[in-house]
Amino acid sequence: MGAIISIFKGGAKEEEPIDIPIDFNAQPTPEEQQIYNSASEILSFAPNILQDLRNYTGCGEAIRQAISTPGRATEDAAWAVVCPAVVKLKEFYDFSSSIEQLVPRIWQFFGKGDVSASFEKYQATARRLAEILDFATQFDGLKMSNPNVQNDFSYYRRSVSRMKMNNAQLVAVVSDDLANKMSLFFAHSSPVTKALIDATALTISSRAISQDAASDILSTLAGIAYSTVAKNRAGNDTGFYLRVMVISIVLYDHVDLAGAFIKTSKISIKSSVKVIQTYGGSACDTLLNSLRYSTRHLNDETTPKVTKQLLAV
């Protein structure tokens, strides 16, 4: 996939984005080989994780039977299907944790110098970063549309608590500490996005990367995606670039103190919304809803009225 970096200009007056050529098919340079390999290794599991979540049918019927007709037989039957389901849910959680640990390293890699120059030089790793953000968007969308994920884990936790009262020697599928972390993870509507926000905020607060550098990385990545779609360079990957653009804006709005919607933002919300409406197709509403409901500053007083009207909030 070829692409163009487009750094959005802030300010009350709309300006044309600055285009810097970048090739998302580039091979890693020696300087980026290590971080590129780490990202590639983790991402190699992403398709299977998404497919497993897509195919996750849950334990709803067995759980309903155990609740509506409580007894040893129905409860044992529910437990028998819930335990392997929790093992699968743990795989989802563990994969998200591996991404959460990787992302700060990528922020530091791109944020240690001029961000635009880093993206231009380390194009292969830029592609991996985009793929991580795309995974987050796809995973969260699948999780949000599948209530079985949270319902199954909630039933598992209730069952463990009840069974431990009768059997102190019970060996749980996951430890209590891990169960608490998984519960918090799956309770969030967009768990992987939330993990990325937290990891980025921690990277900034620990001073491993500056606030400005983090904002520059995210606005630059949003620009890459915007320009690729708006200038018809996306080919069959329009959905990929739009998802990357939107989650970059969401992350930017959470980690930048002023947010993405003020007039001086490094991201043009007007241009972003327009490209979604023009090229989003059946995913248009989903993408716009992410900007409406997953961002932090949209309803602030500092957000221009025209921007709120644009997103109908």
FIFI-545108 format. One record per residue (C-alpha): z, y, x; residue number from 0. Coordinates in steps of 0.05 Angstrom, whole numbers, plus 5000, padded with zeros to 4 digits. Each point is the difference from the previous one (the first is absolute). Layout:
w	v	u	i
Z	Y	X	NUM
...
% end
This chain:
w	v	u	i
5000	5000	5000	0
4981	5067	5028	1
5040	5061	4981	2
5010	5074	5015	3
5066	5034	5012	4
5008	5058	4953	5
5061	5044	5010	6
5014	5035	4935	7
5014	5074	5006	8
5058	5029	4962	9
5004	5069	4969	10
4982	5033	4935	11
4927	5001	5017	12
4963	4934	5000	13
4965	4987	5067	14
4951	4947	5022	15
5035	4943	5037	16
4989	4995	5075	17
4961	4937	5017	18
5014	4960	5063	19
4958	4936	5008	20
5040	4935	5002	21
4976	4928	4996	22
5047	4952	4964	23
4962	4942	5032	24
5019	5022	5070	25
5031	4951	5049	26
5070	5016	5026	27
5007	5038	5065	28
5046	4973	5055	29
5052	5053	4982	30
5005	4978	4928	31
4991	4925	5011	32
5074	4983	4993	33
5013	5038	4935	34
4933	4978	4973	35
5016	4926	5013	36
5068	5007	4967	37
4969	5031	4938	38
4944	4949	4998	39
5048	4941	5005	40
5042	5025	4942	41
4939	5018	4958	42
4970	4931	5009	43
5050	4976	4948	44
4986	5056	4950	45
4943	4966	4961	46
5043	4938	4987	47
5060	5042	4979	48
4957	5039	4951	49
4968	4936	4973	50
5068	4967	4992	51
5026	5059	4961	52
4936	5002	4959	53
5011	4927	4982	54
5075	5006	4988	55
5011	4976	4929	56
5076	4999	5003	57
5052	4956	4967	58
5003	5036	4933	59
4995	4941	4954	60
5053	4958	5036	61
5046	5061	5003	62
4991	5014	4926	63
5018	4928	4983	64
5062	5003	5044	65
5023	5064	4966	66
4983	4983	4928	67
5024	4928	5005	68
5053	4999	5054	69
5020	4933	5027	70
4997	4957	5062	71
4929	4976	4988	72
4968	5067	4987	73
5040	5036	5054	74
4983	4946	5052	75
4927	5005	4980	76
5000	5075	5009	77
5036	4995	5067	78
4949	4949	5024	79
4943	5049	4991	80
5037	5064	5018	81
5021	4977	5069	82
4929	4990	5027	83
4980	5065	4967	84
5055	5036	5038	85
4974	4970	5065	86
4932	5032	4983	87
5034	5066	4983	88
5035	4998	5067	89
4932	4994	5033	90
4979	5064	4965	91
5063	5036	5021	92
4995	4975	5072	93
4928	5023	5006	94
5018	5069	4974	95
5057	5003	5050	96
4951	4984	5057	97
4957	5059	4978	98
5060	5045	4994	99
5018	4984	5072	100
4929	5009	5025	101
4983	5067	4968	102
5048	5043	5041	103
4966	4974	5063	104
4933	5023	4972	105
5027	5068	4981	106
5026	5009	5071	107
4934	4976	5029	108
4959	5051	4962	109
5052	5055	5001	110
5014	5005	5074	111
4944	5049	5012	112
4946	5036	4962	113
4992	4960	4936	114
4926	5015	4990	115
4984	4980	5071	116
5041	4936	4993	117
4962	4979	4937	118
4934	5015	5034	119
5020	4961	5062	120
5037	4941	4969	121
4954	4984	4942	122
5015	4925	4997	123
5074	5012	4989	124
4983	5054	4949	125
4964	4946	4961	126
5061	4955	5003	127
5045	5056	4975	128
4953	5011	4941	129
5002	4926	4985	130
5076	5000	5000	131
5001	5057	4949	132
4947	4965	4958	133
5043	4936	5000	134
5060	5040	4975	135
4959	5029	4943	136
4972	4933	4979	137
5066	4963	5006	138
5038	5052	4960	139
4947	5000	4946	140
5003	4925	4992	141
5076	5000	5000	142
5003	5055	4949	143
4956	4961	4952	144
5040	4935	5008	145
5070	5005	4970	146
5012	4926	5018	147
5014	5021	5072	148
5063	5039	4984	149
5019	4958	4940	150
4999	4935	5041	151
5042	5029	5056	152
5050	5030	4951	153
5009	4932	4967	154
5008	4967	5067	155
5056	5048	5019	156
5036	4990	4934	157
4994	4924	5007	158
5026	5000	5071	159
5061	5040	4980	160
5015	4953	4942	161
4987	4936	5039	162
5043	5022	5059	163
5059	5006	4953	164
4993	4925	4985	165
4977	4978	5068	166
5026	5037	5061	167
4956	4957	5045	168
4935	5023	4967	169
4947	5018	5051	170
4961	5060	4975	171
4926	5009	5015	172
5015	5067	5034	173
5065	5029	5026	174
5039	5049	4957	175
4983	5057	5048	176
4926	4984	4998	177
5003	4992	4924	178
5029	5070	4994	179
4943	5029	5043	180
4947	4961	4961	181
5030	5023	4934	182
4994	5073	5021	183
4930	4989	5026	184
4972	4967	4937	185
5037	5048	4954	186
4957	5058	5024	187
4935	5011	4963	188
4962	5009	5066	189
5041	4961	5051	190
4953	5000	5060	191
4984	5074	4991	192
5075	5013	4996	193
5010	4961	5065	194
4946	5041	5034	195
5032	5065	4976	196
5068	4978	5026	197
4972	4977	5067	198
4963	5065	5009	199
5060	5042	4981	200
5044	4961	5049	201
4948	5010	5055	202
5003	5074	4989	203
5076	5005	4994	204
5008	4961	5064	205
4954	5050	5034	206
4952	4946	5022	207
4946	5042	4969	208
4999	5072	4976	209
4995	5021	4927	210
4934	5036	5016	211
4971	4939	5035	212
5016	4955	4941	213
4968	5050	4952	214
4939	5006	5045	215
4991	4924	5003	216
5002	4992	4925	217
4957	5060	4984	218
4949	4978	5052	219
4998	4930	4971	220
4992	5028	4930	221
4943	5042	5028	222
4965	4940	5029	223
5001	4965	4934	224
4980	5062	4960	225
4941	5018	5043	226
4974	4929	5003	227
4998	4995	4924	228
4978	5072	4985	229
4942	4996	5049	230
4977	4932	4976	231
5018	4963	5064	232
5045	4948	4968	233
4947	4949	4979	234
5035	4943	4964	235
5068	5023	5024	236
5011	5060	4954	237
5061	4969	4968	238
5031	4988	5068	239
4991	5072	5022	240
5025	5029	4935	241
5063	4957	5003	242
5012	5022	5072	243
4990	5072	4981	244
5049	4997	4942	245
5056	4964	5036	246
4993	5047	5059	247
5011	5058	4952	248
5059	4965	4968	249
5032	4987	5068	250
4985	5071	5023	251
5034	5028	4938	252
5062	4960	5014	253
5007	5014	5074	254
4976	5071	5005	255
5055	5049	4982	256
4955	5044	4959	257
4959	4944	4970	258
4926	4990	4986	259
4992	5047	4941	260
5016	5069	5026	261
4943	5047	5017	262
5012	4995	5075	263
4999	4924	4999	264
4954	4966	5051	265
4970	4960	4942	266
4954	5027	4946	267
5025	4969	4936	268
4943	5030	4961	269
4948	4966	5045	270
5038	4935	4999	271
5004	4998	4924	272
4927	5017	4994	273
4978	4944	5045	274
5044	4951	4961	275
4970	5023	4934	276
4929	4995	5028	277
5005	4934	5037	278
5062	4965	4974	279
4967	4961	4944	280
5047	4952	4964	281
5055	5015	5051	282
4998	5075	4986	283
5061	5002	4954	284
5041	4955	5047	285
4985	5045	5059	286
5016	5064	4963	287
5064	4969	4972	288
5022	4988	5072	289
4994	5074	5013	290
5035	5016	4935	291
5058	4952	5004	292
5009	4976	5071	293
5003	5068	5033	294
5062	5042	5009	295
4981	5074	4994	296
4948	5003	4945	297
5049	5030	4949	298
5031	5049	5049	299
4997	5074	4983	300
4960	5011	5064	301
4943	4957	4973	302
4945	5045	4973	303
4990	4997	4925	304
4927	4984	5010	305
5019	4938	5040	306
5047	4976	4945	307
4946	5011	4949	308
4951	4962	5044	309
5045	4940	4997	310
5022	5015	4928	311
5075	5002	5013	312
% end
